[in-house]
């Protein structure tokens, strides 16, 4: 929450300074629109991917809006670029420390060497009940809103290849600690499995995504991956991933036991 509040204040203050600096006429429309845009980052699912096209559409539909764009074009272009820079800079703000269930014991790793530096994130990994369990806390620079924060983050992570990079750690853990499992972490790929998109755990309904781990050139599924999302207001999402080799017993694809242990521990 704190990161999103600080980012919102910094964005509004910086943009106000840009609009006022060496300006004979204050662009009140831009200031009002940008302030509303920052507020909508806390409310609108998918954040800037909805807000930016919507704002541009509204601006150019109105003849008065088109006239203001011509009048303040250079300053508005500069503001748009600064806004994107600030959102990207906010994505480097540190995240909270991941926490697992007491039943899982101590994490076997507390960092992921395969994770990218942007956005800021931290991942702890456990080996429990024959599965590799990861808890990832990550910045969501595209939105401060909790609505659809988890689904949009997973979708973007798949599109950008971030989940493949993070999955390498789980593959390496299974290689080193599960004798029956052996796969080169550089040759796997994730196949998304059609699912309902959500599942009820106890009294809570959570966003889920499922994947099969496959090796290049082979159709056989080597492991299954379940991702459960836990959104938070303020631009930080928690993702629980459970990677289970296909060789172990697997009676529940939704991993009710492990997910409920995590929920009860938070």
N, C-alpha and C positions, 0 to 999 in steps of 0.2 A: 504493500500500500504506500509506504513512504516514498519509494522510488517514483511511483506515478505522480504523487502530489508534488514532489520537488521538480519533476520534469514539466508538469503542467505550469507551475509558477514560472520556471525558467523560460519556457516557450512564450508565454504571454508577455512577460517583462521584456524579453529580447525583441520580440516583434513590435511592441509598443515603441521601444527605442529606435528601431529602424524606421518606423513610420514617421516619427517626430524629427529624426536627425536631418538637419539641413533642409527641412521641408517648409515651404511657405504656406502650403495648404495641407492640412491633416486629412488623410484618407480614412474617414470615420467608418465607411462601409467595410473596408478591409479589416479594420480593427475589430468591429462587431462580428464580422463573419468568421475571423480567425479565432476569436474568443469562443464563439458558439462551436466551432470545429473542435477545439480542445475539449470543451464540455462533452461533445458527442463521442469523443474517443473513449469516454467512460461509459457510454450508453449503447452505441451502435455495434452490433456483431460485425466482425471482420474489419472494424476500424477504418484505417485510411483507404482500404480497397473499396469501401462504399462511400466514404465521406468526400474524397477528392473528386471522383467522377460526378457525384451529386452536386458539389459546389460549382464545378466548371459548367455543368449543364444549366443550373439556375442562373449563373452569371451571364451566359451567352444567349439564353432565351429572351431575357429582358433587354429592350433597346437601351434603357438607361444603364443597365449593367455593362453592355458592350461599350457604351460611351465612356464609362468609368475605367474600363480596361485599357482603352486607348489613351486616356488621360494619365493613368498611373501605371502604365504597362511595365516600365523598367523596374519601378519599385516593387510591384507585385511579383514579378519574376524573381527578383532577389529574395523577397520574403518566402516564396515557395521553396527556393533552394535552401535557405537557412532553416526552414521548418524541417525539411528532410534530413539536414545535417544534425539538427538537435535531436530528432527522434532516433537517429542512428547512434548518436553519442549517448543518449539515455540507455540504449541497449547494452552498454558496457557497465552500467551500474551494478554492483555486486548483488547476487541473489542470496536468499537464506540457505542455511545448511540443510541438506536432505536428512530426513529421519525415517527409520524403518521400524518394524514391529519388534518388540522385545523377543519374541519367539525366534527371530532370525539370527540372534546373536550379534557379533561384531561384524561390520562390513569387511570384505576381503580386499576391496580397493576403495579409495576415496577420491579418485580423479579418473578422468578418461583421456588417455594420451591421443586418442583419435578425434576428440571433439574440437570444433573450430573455436577461435577466440571470440567470434561474434555470432550471435548475441551472447552476452554473459550467461554462463550456466555452471552448474555443479552437479556431479553425478556420483552417488554412492552405490556400490554393488555388493550383493550378498549371494551366497550359495546356500540354499535351503530347500529341503524336501525334493531334491533332485532337479531343481530349477535354478537358473541364474536370474536374480531379481535386481532390477535397477530402479532407483528413484532419482529422477532428474528434475531439478528446479531450473527453469530457463526464463530469460526475459522474452517478452512479446512486444517488440517495438511497434508493431502495426496496430495495437489496441491496448487500452487500459481496462476495457470492459470484460467482465467475467462471462458474458453470454457468447457462446460459440468460441470462446478463447481456446479451449482444448482442441476442438475439431479443426479450427482454422490453423492452429499451430502444427498439428500432425500433418494436415494436408500440405502446408508449406514446407514442412520438413521432408516429406516424401518427394515433393517436386524439386527441392534443392539438393537432395541426396544426403541430408544431414543424418537421417535415421540409419542409412547404410554405414556411415562413418561411425556412429555410436554403437551399432550392432557388432562391429569388429571386436570390441572389448568383450562382449558376451561370448562370442565365438572363441576368443583366445582363452577365456576362463574355462569354458567347457572342454576345450582341448587339453588344458593342463590338469584339470581336476576330475574329469569323467573319463575313465579308461576306454569305455566303449564308443566314445565320440572322437572323431578325427576329421577335421576339414581345414583347409587353408583359408584363413580369414580374408585373403585377398581375392578369392575366387567365388564367393557366395553372392547371392542376390535375394532380395525380398519380393515375394509375390503376395500382393494384397488379396485377402480372402473376403468374399462378400459376406456381410453380416448386417445385423439390424441397426448398427450404429450406436446402440445404447443397451445397457443391461442394468437390472435392478439388483443391488447388493444390500440386503437388509431393508432399511427404510429409504435408501438413497438410490436414485437412478443416475448412472454415470455414463459418459461418452466412452465408447470402446472402439478399437480398431484391431484387426487380426491379420497376421502375415504368416506365410510359410517361408522357411529358410531353405533355399535350393542352391545347388552347386552348378556353376556354369557347365553346360553341356549335358546335364542330367535332369531328368524329370522327377526323380525321387525326392520327397520332402525329408529333410534332415532334422529339422526342428520347427517348432511352432512358436510364434510370438504374439502375446496379448499386450496391448497398450490400453491403460485406463487413465482417463484425464481427470484432473482435479483443478478447476479454474479458480483464480483469485483476482479480485479487483486490484488494480494498480499496476498491471503489466508484468506479472510473474505467474507462470503456470507450472504445476507439478504433474509429471507424467510417470506413472508406475508401469514398468515393462517387466513381463515375465516370459523368459525364454526357456523352453523345455525341449530337450532332445527327444526325437520321436521314439527312441529306444526305451525311454522310461514309461512307466504306467501313467496313463492320462485319461481319467474318467470324466473330467469336467473341463471343457475348452474355455470356460469363463473364469476358471481358477477362483471359485467362490471362497475357498478357505484362506488363500493367501491375501486376496483383496480385502476380505473382511478383517483379517489381522491388521492390515495396514490402516484401514479406516478407523478401527477401534483405537489404534495407537496415536492418532493425530489429535 
